[in-house]
Amino acid sequence: MERLRSSPLHANISTALDKHLEVIHVVQSCRKDEIVNASNRQRQGAPRCQDDRDVFALALAIKEMSVATRKARTTLWCALQMTLPK
């Protein structure tokens, strides 16, 4: 869109996209931690119920990702509106 406009977009647009990417990495990290902890508990013969801390951390990360996704979609829509010819 910056190339189509021949000028840079507003700084908030790139900030929202960077935040979205950061939150995606947090969700991936939480999911990996959950998988590793679950497999470690299974190897140790612990009961199959999951540790709530892993699930809560993942749920919070997904909630933050949902908010960041909405903001990224809105900023991309605004960037598109600024890019389209009048």
ROVOTOR-896559 format. One record per residue: residue in three letters; z, x, y of N, C-alpha, C in turn; residue number from 0; chain. Coordinates in nm, 3 decimals. Each point is the difference from the previous one (the first is absolute). Example, Ala and Ser with C-alpha at 12.3 -4.5 7.8 and 13.67 -1.06 7.14 Angstrom:
BEGIN
<kero rest="ALA" n_zz="0.780" n_xx="1.319" n_yy="-0.569" ca_zz="0.000" ca_xx="-0.089" ca_yy="0.119" c_zz="0.000" c_xx="0.090" c_yy="0.120" nr="0" kette="A"/>
<kero rest="SER" n_zz="-0.072" n_xx="-0.035" n_yy="0.105" ca_zz="0.006" ca_xx="0.082" ca_yy="0.119" c_zz="0.073" c_xx="-0.077" c_yy="0.109" nr="1" kette="A"/>
// end
This chain:
BEGIN
<kero rest="MET" n_zz="0.000" n_xx="0.082" n_yy="-0.118" ca_zz="0.000" ca_xx="-0.082" ca_yy="0.118" c_zz="0.000" c_xx="0.087" c_yy="0.126" nr="0" kette="A"/>
<kero rest="GLU" n_zz="0.068" n_xx="0.115" n_yy="-0.009" ca_zz="-0.002" ca_xx="0.090" ca_yy="0.116" c_zz="-0.141" c_xx="0.051" c_yy="0.027" nr="1" kette="A"/>
<kero rest="ARG" n_zz="-0.074" n_xx="0.029" n_yy="-0.107" ca_zz="-0.138" ca_xx="0.046" ca_yy="0.018" c_zz="-0.088" c_xx="-0.109" c_yy="0.058" nr="2" kette="A"/>
<kero rest="LEU" n_zz="0.020" n_xx="-0.123" n_yy="-0.043" ca_zz="-0.079" ca_xx="-0.111" ca_yy="0.053" c_zz="0.029" c_xx="-0.023" c_yy="0.148" nr="3" kette="A"/>
<kero rest="ARG" n_zz="0.125" n_xx="0.017" n_yy="0.040" ca_zz="0.038" ca_xx="-0.021" ca_yy="0.138" c_zz="-0.031" c_xx="0.121" c_yy="0.087" nr="4" kette="A"/>
<kero rest="SER" n_zz="-0.015" n_xx="0.115" n_yy="-0.061" ca_zz="-0.018" ca_xx="0.128" ca_yy="0.072" c_zz="0.122" c_xx="0.033" c_yy="0.086" nr="5" kette="A"/>
<kero rest="SER" n_zz="0.113" n_xx="-0.050" n_yy="-0.040" ca_zz="0.126" ca_xx="0.033" ca_yy="0.067" c_zz="0.115" c_xx="-0.022" c_yy="-0.098" nr="6" kette="A"/>
<kero rest="PRO" n_zz="0.109" n_xx="0.070" n_yy="0.021" ca_zz="0.114" ca_xx="-0.016" ca_yy="-0.092" c_zz="0.064" c_xx="-0.138" c_yy="0.012" nr="7" kette="A"/>
<kero rest="LEU" n_zz="0.060" n_xx="-0.041" n_yy="-0.109" ca_zz="0.074" ca_xx="-0.127" ca_yy="-0.001" c_zz="0.139" c_xx="0.023" c_yy="0.056" nr="8" kette="A"/>
<kero rest="HIS" n_zz="0.070" n_xx="-0.107" n_yy="0.025" ca_zz="0.136" ca_xx="0.008" ca_yy="0.053" c_zz="0.090" c_xx="0.076" c_yy="-0.099" nr="9" kette="A"/>
<kero rest="ALA" n_zz="0.097" n_xx="0.072" n_yy="0.050" ca_zz="0.089" ca_xx="0.082" ca_yy="-0.083" c_zz="0.081" c_xx="-0.086" c_yy="-0.097" nr="10" kette="A"/>
<kero rest="ASN" n_zz="0.032" n_xx="-0.124" n_yy="0.036" ca_zz="0.077" ca_xx="-0.087" ca_yy="-0.090" c_zz="-0.075" c_xx="-0.031" c_yy="-0.128" nr="11" kette="A"/>
<kero rest="ILE" n_zz="-0.132" n_xx="0.002" n_yy="0.004" ca_zz="-0.079" ca_xx="-0.029" ca_yy="-0.120" c_zz="0.018" c_xx="0.111" c_yy="-0.103" nr="12" kette="A"/>
<kero rest="SER" n_zz="-0.015" n_xx="0.124" n_yy="0.044" ca_zz="0.019" ca_xx="0.110" ca_yy="-0.095" c_zz="0.145" c_xx="0.011" c_yy="-0.046" nr="13" kette="A"/>
<kero rest="THR" n_zz="0.094" n_xx="-0.034" n_yy="0.087" ca_zz="0.141" ca_xx="0.002" ca_yy="-0.037" c_zz="0.029" c_xx="-0.102" c_yy="-0.110" nr="14" kette="A"/>
<kero rest="ALA" n_zz="-0.056" n_xx="-0.120" n_yy="0.014" ca_zz="0.021" ca_xx="-0.104" ca_yy="-0.102" c_zz="-0.062" c_xx="0.040" c_yy="-0.133" nr="15" kette="A"/>
<kero rest="LEU" n_zz="-0.116" n_xx="0.062" n_yy="0.004" ca_zz="-0.064" ca_xx="0.044" ca_yy="-0.124" c_zz="0.077" c_xx="0.115" c_yy="-0.065" nr="16" kette="A"/>
<kero rest="ASP" n_zz="0.052" n_xx="0.091" n_yy="0.081" ca_zz="0.081" ca_xx="0.109" ca_yy="-0.055" c_zz="0.128" c_xx="-0.054" c_yy="-0.064" nr="17" kette="A"/>
<kero rest="LYS" n_zz="0.063" n_xx="-0.096" n_yy="0.066" ca_zz="0.122" ca_xx="-0.062" ca_yy="-0.054" c_zz="-0.030" c_xx="-0.071" c_yy="-0.132" nr="18" kette="A"/>
<kero rest="HIS" n_zz="-0.114" n_xx="-0.068" n_yy="-0.006" ca_zz="-0.040" ca_xx="-0.069" ca_yy="-0.123" c_zz="-0.015" c_xx="0.099" c_yy="-0.115" nr="19" kette="A"/>
<kero rest="LEU" n_zz="-0.066" n_xx="0.112" n_yy="0.026" ca_zz="-0.018" ca_xx="0.102" ca_yy="-0.104" c_zz="0.134" c_xx="0.059" c_yy="-0.042" nr="20" kette="A"/>
<kero rest="GLU" n_zz="0.089" n_xx="0.023" n_yy="0.096" ca_zz="0.132" ca_xx="0.053" ca_yy="-0.031" c_zz="0.079" c_xx="-0.095" c_yy="-0.090" nr="21" kette="A"/>
<kero rest="VAL" n_zz="-0.005" n_xx="-0.128" n_yy="0.030" ca_zz="0.074" ca_xx="-0.100" ca_yy="-0.078" c_zz="-0.059" c_xx="-0.011" c_yy="-0.141" nr="22" kette="A"/>
<kero rest="ILE" n_zz="-0.129" n_xx="0.014" n_yy="-0.013" ca_zz="-0.062" ca_xx="-0.001" ca_yy="-0.133" c_zz="0.055" c_xx="0.115" c_yy="-0.084" nr="23" kette="A"/>
<kero rest="HIS" n_zz="0.013" n_xx="0.118" n_yy="0.060" ca_zz="0.055" ca_xx="0.114" ca_yy="-0.073" c_zz="0.146" c_xx="-0.023" c_yy="-0.040" nr="24" kette="A"/>
<kero rest="VAL" n_zz="0.075" n_xx="-0.069" n_yy="0.084" ca_zz="0.140" ca_xx="-0.032" ca_yy="-0.032" c_zz="0.006" c_xx="-0.093" c_yy="-0.121" nr="25" kette="A"/>
<kero rest="VAL" n_zz="-0.087" n_xx="-0.101" n_yy="-0.003" ca_zz="-0.003" ca_xx="-0.093" ca_yy="-0.114" c_zz="-0.037" c_xx="0.075" c_yy="-0.128" nr="26" kette="A"/>
<kero rest="GLN" n_zz="-0.099" n_xx="0.088" n_yy="0.010" ca_zz="-0.038" ca_xx="0.079" ca_yy="-0.118" c_zz="0.115" c_xx="0.085" c_yy="-0.050" nr="27" kette="A"/>
<kero rest="SER" n_zz="0.073" n_xx="0.060" n_yy="0.092" ca_zz="0.114" ca_xx="0.084" ca_yy="-0.037" c_zz="0.111" c_xx="-0.083" c_yy="-0.066" nr="28" kette="A"/>
<kero rest="CYS" n_zz="0.029" n_xx="-0.116" n_yy="0.057" ca_zz="0.103" ca_xx="-0.088" ca_yy="-0.059" c_zz="-0.039" c_xx="-0.045" c_yy="-0.140" nr="29" kette="A"/>
<kero rest="ARG" n_zz="-0.125" n_xx="-0.031" n_yy="-0.018" ca_zz="-0.048" ca_xx="-0.044" ca_yy="-0.131" c_zz="0.010" c_xx="0.113" c_yy="-0.103" nr="30" kette="A"/>
<kero rest="LYS" n_zz="-0.037" n_xx="0.120" n_yy="0.041" ca_zz="0.012" ca_xx="0.115" ca_yy="-0.091" c_zz="0.146" c_xx="0.025" c_yy="-0.038" nr="31" kette="A"/>
<kero rest="ASP" n_zz="0.089" n_xx="-0.010" n_yy="0.100" ca_zz="0.143" ca_xx="0.019" ca_yy="-0.028" c_zz="0.050" c_xx="-0.106" c_yy="-0.098" nr="32" kette="A"/>
<kero rest="GLU" n_zz="-0.044" n_xx="-0.123" n_yy="0.019" ca_zz="0.042" ca_xx="-0.107" ca_yy="-0.089" c_zz="-0.047" c_xx="0.027" c_yy="-0.143" nr="33" kette="A"/>
<kero rest="ILE" n_zz="-0.121" n_xx="0.044" n_yy="-0.016" ca_zz="-0.055" ca_xx="0.028" ca_yy="-0.134" c_zz="0.075" c_xx="0.116" c_yy="-0.065" nr="34" kette="A"/>
<kero rest="VAL" n_zz="0.024" n_xx="0.106" n_yy="0.076" ca_zz="0.070" ca_xx="0.117" ca_yy="-0.055" c_zz="0.142" c_xx="-0.037" c_yy="-0.041" nr="35" kette="A"/>
<kero rest="ASN" n_zz="0.070" n_xx="-0.072" n_yy="0.086" ca_zz="0.139" ca_xx="-0.038" ca_yy="-0.033" c_zz="0.005" c_xx="-0.095" c_yy="-0.120" nr="36" kette="A"/>
<kero rest="ALA" n_zz="-0.096" n_xx="-0.090" n_yy="-0.010" ca_zz="-0.002" ca_xx="-0.091" ca_yy="-0.114" c_zz="-0.027" c_xx="0.075" c_yy="-0.130" nr="37" kette="A"/>
<kero rest="SER" n_zz="-0.090" n_xx="0.098" n_yy="0.004" ca_zz="-0.029" ca_xx="0.075" ca_yy="-0.123" c_zz="0.117" c_xx="0.089" c_yy="-0.037" nr="38" kette="A"/>
<kero rest="ASN" n_zz="0.071" n_xx="0.054" n_yy="0.099" ca_zz="0.118" ca_xx="0.083" ca_yy="-0.029" c_zz="0.110" c_xx="-0.084" c_yy="-0.064" nr="39" kette="A"/>
<kero rest="ARG" n_zz="0.021" n_xx="-0.121" n_yy="0.051" ca_zz="0.102" ca_xx="-0.088" ca_yy="-0.058" c_zz="-0.038" c_xx="-0.039" c_yy="-0.143" nr="40" kette="A"/>
<kero rest="GLN" n_zz="-0.127" n_xx="-0.019" n_yy="-0.024" ca_zz="-0.044" ca_xx="-0.040" ca_yy="-0.134" c_zz="0.020" c_xx="0.115" c_yy="-0.098" nr="41" kette="A"/>
<kero rest="ARG" n_zz="-0.025" n_xx="0.122" n_yy="0.044" ca_zz="0.019" ca_xx="0.116" ca_yy="-0.087" c_zz="0.147" c_xx="0.021" c_yy="-0.036" nr="42" kette="A"/>
<kero rest="GLN" n_zz="0.087" n_xx="-0.035" n_yy="0.094" ca_zz="0.142" ca_xx="0.020" ca_yy="-0.022" c_zz="0.060" c_xx="-0.115" c_yy="-0.081" nr="43" kette="A"/>
<kero rest="GLY" n_zz="-0.079" n_xx="-0.099" n_yy="-0.032" ca_zz="0.048" ca_xx="-0.112" ca_yy="-0.079" c_zz="0.082" c_xx="-0.100" c_yy="0.080" nr="44" kette="A"/>
<kero rest="ALA" n_zz="-0.013" n_xx="0.005" n_yy="0.128" ca_zz="0.073" ca_xx="-0.094" ca_yy="0.085" c_zz="-0.060" c_xx="-0.140" c_yy="-0.017" nr="45" kette="A"/>
<kero rest="PRO" n_zz="0.074" n_xx="-0.101" n_yy="0.036" ca_zz="-0.054" ca_xx="-0.136" ca_yy="-0.008" c_zz="-0.128" c_xx="-0.012" c_yy="0.081" nr="46" kette="A"/>
<kero rest="ARG" n_zz="-0.083" n_xx="-0.096" n_yy="-0.037" ca_zz="-0.132" ca_xx="-0.013" ca_yy="0.061" c_zz="0.001" c_xx="-0.055" c_yy="0.141" nr="47" kette="A"/>
<kero rest="CYS" n_zz="0.111" n_xx="-0.055" n_yy="0.045" ca_zz="0.002" ca_xx="-0.056" ca_yy="0.135" c_zz="-0.022" c_xx="0.111" c_yy="0.102" nr="48" kette="A"/>
<kero rest="GLN" n_zz="-0.076" n_xx="-0.032" n_yy="0.103" ca_zz="-0.033" ca_xx="0.100" ca_yy="0.101" c_zz="0.111" c_xx="0.017" c_yy="0.100" nr="49" kette="A"/>
<kero rest="ASP" n_zz="0.003" n_xx="0.115" n_yy="0.058" ca_zz="0.096" ca_xx="0.027" ca_yy="0.107" c_zz="-0.048" c_xx="-0.074" c_yy="0.124" nr="50" kette="A"/>
<kero rest="ASP" n_zz="0.088" n_xx="-0.079" n_yy="0.056" ca_zz="-0.037" ca_xx="-0.082" ca_yy="0.115" c_zz="-0.040" c_xx="0.082" c_yy="0.122" nr="51" kette="A"/>
<kero rest="ARG" n_zz="0.054" n_xx="0.119" n_yy="0.015" ca_zz="-0.032" ca_xx="0.082" ca_yy="0.117" c_zz="-0.149" c_xx="0.032" c_yy="0.006" nr="52" kette="A"/>
<kero rest="ASP" n_zz="-0.060" n_xx="0.031" n_yy="-0.114" ca_zz="-0.143" ca_xx="0.030" ca_yy="-0.004" c_zz="-0.082" c_xx="-0.122" c_yy="0.039" nr="53" kette="A"/>
<kero rest="VAL" n_zz="0.038" n_xx="-0.114" n_yy="-0.052" ca_zz="-0.074" ca_xx="-0.123" ca_yy="0.028" c_zz="0.015" c_xx="-0.039" c_yy="0.146" nr="54" kette="A"/>
<kero rest="PHE" n_zz="0.121" n_xx="0.012" n_yy="0.055" ca_zz="0.022" ca_xx="-0.034" ca_yy="0.140" c_zz="-0.076" c_xx="0.094" c_yy="0.094" nr="55" kette="A"/>
<kero rest="ALA" n_zz="-0.002" n_xx="0.128" n_yy="-0.033" ca_zz="-0.073" ca_xx="0.097" ca_yy="0.083" c_zz="-0.150" c_xx="-0.031" c_yy="-0.003" nr="56" kette="A"/>
<kero rest="LEU" n_zz="-0.051" n_xx="-0.034" n_yy="-0.116" ca_zz="-0.141" ca_xx="-0.034" ca_yy="-0.012" c_zz="-0.030" c_xx="-0.129" c_yy="0.075" nr="57" kette="A"/>
<kero rest="ALA" n_zz="0.086" n_xx="-0.098" n_yy="-0.010" ca_zz="-0.021" ca_xx="-0.127" ca_yy="0.070" c_zz="0.002" c_xx="0.020" c_yy="0.151" nr="58" kette="A"/>
<kero rest="LEU" n_zz="0.090" n_xx="0.082" n_yy="0.049" ca_zz="0.005" ca_xx="0.028" ca_yy="0.143" c_zz="-0.126" c_xx="0.073" c_yy="0.046" nr="59" kette="A"/>
<kero rest="ALA" n_zz="-0.046" n_xx="0.095" n_yy="-0.080" ca_zz="-0.121" ca_xx="0.074" ca_yy="0.034" c_zz="-0.122" c_xx="-0.092" c_yy="0.002" nr="60" kette="A"/>
<kero rest="ILE" n_zz="-0.006" n_xx="-0.094" n_yy="-0.093" ca_zz="-0.112" ca_xx="-0.094" ca_yy="-0.004" c_zz="0.006" c_xx="-0.094" c_yy="0.120" nr="61" kette="A"/>
<kero rest="LYS" n_zz="0.120" n_xx="-0.039" n_yy="0.039" ca_zz="0.015" ca_xx="-0.085" ca_yy="0.119" c_zz="-0.050" c_xx="0.074" c_yy="0.124" nr="62" kette="A"/>
<kero rest="GLU" n_zz="0.037" n_xx="0.126" n_yy="0.015" ca_zz="-0.046" ca_xx="0.080" ca_yy="0.113" c_zz="-0.151" c_xx="0.020" c_yy="-0.005" nr="63" kette="A"/>
<kero rest="MET" n_zz="-0.055" n_xx="0.014" n_yy="-0.120" ca_zz="-0.144" ca_xx="0.014" ca_yy="-0.013" c_zz="-0.072" c_xx="-0.128" c_yy="0.041" nr="64" kette="A"/>
<kero rest="SER" n_zz="0.059" n_xx="-0.112" n_yy="-0.032" ca_zz="-0.059" ca_xx="-0.129" ca_yy="0.039" c_zz="-0.007" c_xx="-0.012" c_yy="0.152" nr="65" kette="A"/>
<kero rest="VAL" n_zz="0.107" n_xx="0.037" n_yy="0.067" ca_zz="0.003" ca_xx="-0.006" ca_yy="0.147" c_zz="-0.102" c_xx="0.097" c_yy="0.059" nr="66" kette="A"/>
<kero rest="ALA" n_zz="-0.004" n_xx="0.122" n_yy="-0.054" ca_zz="-0.094" ca_xx="0.100" ca_yy="0.051" c_zz="-0.145" c_xx="-0.042" c_yy="-0.026" nr="67" kette="A"/>
<kero rest="THR" n_zz="-0.025" n_xx="-0.066" n_yy="-0.113" ca_zz="-0.135" ca_xx="-0.047" ca_yy="-0.031" c_zz="-0.044" c_xx="-0.107" c_yy="0.100" nr="68" kette="A"/>
<kero rest="ARG" n_zz="0.089" n_xx="-0.092" n_yy="0.031" ca_zz="-0.034" ca_xx="-0.103" ca_yy="0.100" c_zz="-0.032" c_xx="0.063" c_yy="0.135" nr="69" kette="A"/>
<kero rest="LYS" n_zz="0.081" n_xx="0.097" n_yy="0.041" ca_zz="-0.024" ca_xx="0.067" ca_yy="0.128" c_zz="-0.132" c_xx="0.077" c_yy="-0.002" nr="70" kette="A"/>
<kero rest="ALA" n_zz="-0.029" n_xx="0.068" n_yy="-0.111" ca_zz="-0.125" ca_xx="0.075" ca_yy="-0.010" c_zz="-0.120" c_xx="-0.093" c_yy="0.004" nr="71" kette="A"/>
<kero rest="ARG" n_zz="0.010" n_xx="-0.113" n_yy="-0.070" ca_zz="-0.110" ca_xx="-0.096" ca_yy="0.003" c_zz="-0.023" c_xx="-0.055" c_yy="0.140" nr="72" kette="A"/>
<kero rest="THR" n_zz="0.108" n_xx="-0.029" n_yy="0.071" ca_zz="-0.011" ca_xx="-0.052" ca_yy="0.136" c_zz="-0.061" c_xx="0.104" c_yy="0.093" nr="73" kette="A"/>
<kero rest="THR" n_zz="0.046" n_xx="0.124" n_yy="-0.010" ca_zz="-0.055" ca_xx="0.104" ca_yy="0.088" c_zz="-0.146" c_xx="0.028" c_yy="-0.032" nr="74" kette="A"/>
<kero rest="LEU" n_zz="-0.037" n_xx="-0.005" n_yy="-0.128" ca_zz="-0.141" ca_xx="0.019" ca_yy="-0.035" c_zz="-0.086" c_xx="-0.115" c_yy="0.052" nr="75" kette="A"/>
<kero rest="TRP" n_zz="0.053" n_xx="-0.121" n_yy="-0.002" ca_zz="-0.073" ca_xx="-0.113" ca_yy="0.055" c_zz="-0.020" c_xx="0.019" c_yy="0.151" nr="76" kette="A"/>
<kero rest="CYS" n_zz="0.105" n_xx="0.044" n_yy="0.068" ca_zz="-0.011" ca_xx="0.026" ca_yy="0.144" c_zz="-0.103" c_xx="0.110" c_yy="0.029" nr="77" kette="A"/>
<kero rest="ALA" n_zz="0.003" n_xx="0.104" n_yy="-0.081" ca_zz="-0.097" ca_xx="0.109" ca_yy="0.018" c_zz="-0.142" c_xx="-0.052" c_yy="-0.022" nr="78" kette="A"/>
<kero rest="LEU" n_zz="-0.018" n_xx="-0.086" n_yy="-0.097" ca_zz="-0.132" ca_xx="-0.057" ca_yy="-0.024" c_zz="-0.044" c_xx="-0.084" c_yy="0.119" nr="79" kette="A"/>
<kero rest="GLN" n_zz="0.091" n_xx="-0.080" n_yy="0.054" ca_zz="-0.035" ca_xx="-0.083" ca_yy="0.115" c_zz="-0.039" c_xx="0.086" c_yy="0.121" nr="80" kette="A"/>
<kero rest="MET" n_zz="0.066" n_xx="0.114" n_yy="0.017" ca_zz="-0.034" ca_xx="0.090" ca_yy="0.110" c_zz="-0.133" c_xx="0.071" c_yy="-0.025" nr="81" kette="A"/>
<kero rest="THR" n_zz="-0.036" n_xx="0.016" n_yy="-0.128" ca_zz="-0.121" ca_xx="0.073" ca_yy="-0.035" c_zz="-0.124" c_xx="-0.088" c_yy="0.008" nr="82" kette="A"/>
<kero rest="LEU" n_zz="0.013" n_xx="-0.127" n_yy="-0.033" ca_zz="-0.116" ca_xx="-0.089" ca_yy="-0.001" c_zz="-0.062" c_xx="-0.011" c_yy="0.141" nr="83" kette="A"/>
<kero rest="PRO" n_zz="-0.133" n_xx="-0.010" n_yy="0.003" ca_zz="-0.063" ca_xx="-0.017" ca_yy="0.132" c_zz="0.037" c_xx="-0.134" c_yy="0.061" nr="84" kette="A"/>
<kero rest="LYS" n_zz="0.003" n_xx="-0.004" n_yy="0.131" ca_zz="0.041" ca_xx="-0.123" ca_yy="0.069" c_zz="-0.114" c_xx="-0.096" c_yy="0.015" nr="85" kette="A"/>
// end
